[in-house]
Amino acid sequence: MFNKKLTNTLLLTFFSASLILSGCGNGGAMPAQTAEVENGSEEVEDPNAYSQFQEEAENAAAETSSAFDSGLTAEYGHKSSYGVPREEKDGKIRSYLTGKMVDESIGKRRPIAVMLNNIEEAQPMSGTSKADVLYECVVEGSLTRMMGLFEDYDDLNKIGSVRSCRNYFVYYALEFDSIYCHYGQSAYAMPLLEQDFVDNLSGLSSEGDTVFYRTTDRVAPHNAYASAKGIKKGIEIMGYDNNYRDDYKGKFTFADDGEIIVPDSDDSYKAVHVEPGYLINKPWFDYDEKTQQYLRYEYDEPQVDAENNTQLAVDNIILQYSSWEEVDDKGYLGFDCHSGGKMTYITHGKARDGNWIRFDGDTGSVRYFDMNGEEIVLNQGKTWVLIIQDTMADKVVIK
């Protein structure tokens, strides 16, 4: 049986200590290979620097998650979704990404994870309002890069602009058993991308000109885009399985249909304005009482989808605090994607603090827990996961 007391003790001990790791085209398109992008061939001082950093995190994760081997409990009387077969009814299935019932043809198909260019010159991006889950994390120079996870992407003709891979985003994509789409990569990312368990579509590989195209309205490298037609063809070319693998256990535990959970425990607090503290784009979220969603802003204005002028909005926000380090003198960053840390879950104007732990290694998923060791239950809908450097926690504003 699940030993909740043991789990709580391990969580408190572990997280209070310092971690070891402080083509299809459209009108005006031109060939995709014309831009200068990272191709993974640059010389680095120590090619193994990132893998050594990550190995330490994986070892720590194995020790921490072992306390949960006998089962998980979730809050509010819910059963954890971890490894539990999804509900299926009348041709629909429970979505791994949003918790909603969706057509089987969509819900049984693996999502795509697309690297998104979030610098100011690349705004507004395209297709982002259709993402079910968004990740954001800093890269070199304190710029942030985003990754959108799309479940129903069939009608998207323009997604992006698409940018290059970073190791940690690959691990985030693996949490959803997704097909990872990127344009370029660093030398550090090459060993990970070559692993059998990583299914990726690269703009610099043989399938690149099929999956991606460039437009003439922006200068490279800010003008590379992907489309549903191109991605599907790329998946076919590469021979990737379209369906979730049989042993995939999911990532989130969601509220029931028609249920809205507003955190009301003693440890919950007001959260109608959220600033993750990123230094360059300076983003924030404001809670809209009417829509009951968080509206996204950055670069001093609403962040919108160029295809429909819709402001990005989500139902849930997760601040995932991670230890990190610079793995070389060029500022390339490593983030702990495995061993765990603190987190804050924000929904419906309220916030609660807790912890995160990754289960099942590289191909497993992060799960989120309250301070009592019970898994947090997310409200159905869209989620934005913001990876926060643990040393930058004092920059976060929630009020």
LINGI-V380511 format. One record per backbone hydrogen bond with DSSP energy under -1.0 kcal/mol. CO is the residue of the C=O (numbers start at 1). NH is the residue of the N-H. Records with the same first field share a line. If there is no record, write none. Layout:
CO->NH / NH
This chain:
2->4
3->7
4->8
5->9
6->10
7->11
8->12
9->13
10->14
11->15
12->16
20->22
26->29
30->214
38->185
46->49
48->52
49->53
50->54
51->55
52->56
53->57
54->58
55->59
56->60
57->61
58->62
59->63
60->64
61->65
64->67
65->68
66->69
68->71
73->375
75->78
78->74
81->84
87->94
89->92
91->104
92->89
93->102
98->381
100->95
102->93
103->106 / 107
104->108
108->244
111->179
112->150
113->181
114->148
116->146
119->122
120->123
125->306
126->160
127->130
128->131
132->383
133->149
134->385
135->147
136->387
137->145
139->142
140->143
143->139
145->137
146->116
147->135
148->114
149->132 / 133
150->112
153->156
156->228
159->226
160->126
161->117
163->183
166->170
167->171
168->172
169->173
170->174
173->176 / 178
174->177
179->113
180->201
181->115
182->203
184->165
185->40
189->193
190->194
192->195
195->198
199->180
201->182
202->205
205->208
207->210 / 211
208->212
213->225
214->30
219->222
223->215
224->162
225->213
226->159
227->231
228->232
229->233
230->234
231->235
232->236
233->237
234->238
235->240
242->110
245->248
249->83
253->378
256->259
265->268
269->351
272->287
273->399
274->285
275->397
281->299
284->297
285->274
286->295
288->292
293->288
294->314
295->286
296->303
297->284
298->301
301->298
303->312
305->309
310->305
312->296
314->294
316->384
317->346
318->386
319->344
320->388
322->390
323->336
325->334
328->331
332->327
334->325
338->358
341->356
342->321
343->354
344->319
345->352
346->317
347->350
349->271
350->347
351->269
352->345
354->343
355->369
356->341
357->367
361->364
365->359
367->357
368->376
369->355
370->373
374->370
375->75
378->255
382->315 / 316
383->134
384->318
385->136
386->320
388->322
389->392
390->393
392->395
393->396
397->275
